[in-house]
Amino acid sequence: MKIIVAKKAGFCFGVKRAIDITFDLAKGSKNGIFTYGPLIHNPQVVEELKQKGISTTDDLYSRNIKTLIIRTHGVSPKVYTETSKMGYNLIDVTCPFVKKAQNFTKRLRDEGYQVLIIGDKNHPEVQGLIGFAGSNVIVADKIKNLKNIKKKIGIIIQTTQSFETLKEIVLEVIATAREVKIYNTICDSTVQRMKETKEIAKKVDLMIIVGGKNSANTNQLVNLSKEACAKVYHLETAEEIEKKWLRKVEKVGISGGASTPQWIINDVIKKIREISGGR
Ligand code: SF4
């Protein structure tokens, strides 16, 4: 059996940086260190951090917090104000690409544009961007959600969305607005990962996408793969692989989201080799 593994599968630059900084912190005194929300969308890594003494909190005002880690997705300006009032030691691991998107959002607002954020309104990165965008902000990841578009509009896109979504929504907006300014803030790592995953999915009988079930970029890879391959499975760990999936399969493709550790991908490869018995 041939197994093709995406070179871009696994931790992206921003996640690797956040993980390195946080695990380094875990080596010292762990008194009152919390991440504000799960550090990354991967339950196995979040559990490992917990074992090392760094837990997750959703409560910004918890009395137990001494050091608060802001994760790769970033937060709104209001959170910075509140954490400063609370006197926390702040460790900000917001990905530099997300910071860039936040700065562009603020610039658009300051220049008087109505900000349109293309993305999932419930995703933490988008929640953070909303805080920089001003009161006229619109959030949409589908044309049907585009409402109340003004004549002067500035567009920003969640770093893990696809170029196709950007194109589709921009085409709709330019039919209504008079002045449109666009910052394409999709990060390179996302673009390359999606491209490579789709290329592999076209060549194989079975595609396995490894990553958190709650990870937006992993779910994007699943959907993309389904466009190119009839058999696609999304799993978090190797234990989920079933023998029957591999019957009559000659070629397997594997890719993973930006928050998938390499060791989980290696486990998946190993399990497939075990089941296929080296055929
Ligand atoms: S996917 Fe891109 S923007 Fe998001 S953390 Fe990774 S490198 Fe940063």
Boltz pocket constraint, residues with backbone or C-beta under 6 A from the ligand:
constraints:
  - pocket:
      binder: B
      contacts: [[A, 12], [A, 13], [A, 14], [A, 15], [A, 72], [A, 95], [A, 96], [A, 97], [A, 98], [A, 159], [A, 160], [A, 187], [A, 188], [A, 189], [A, 190], [A, 258]]
      max_distance: 6.0
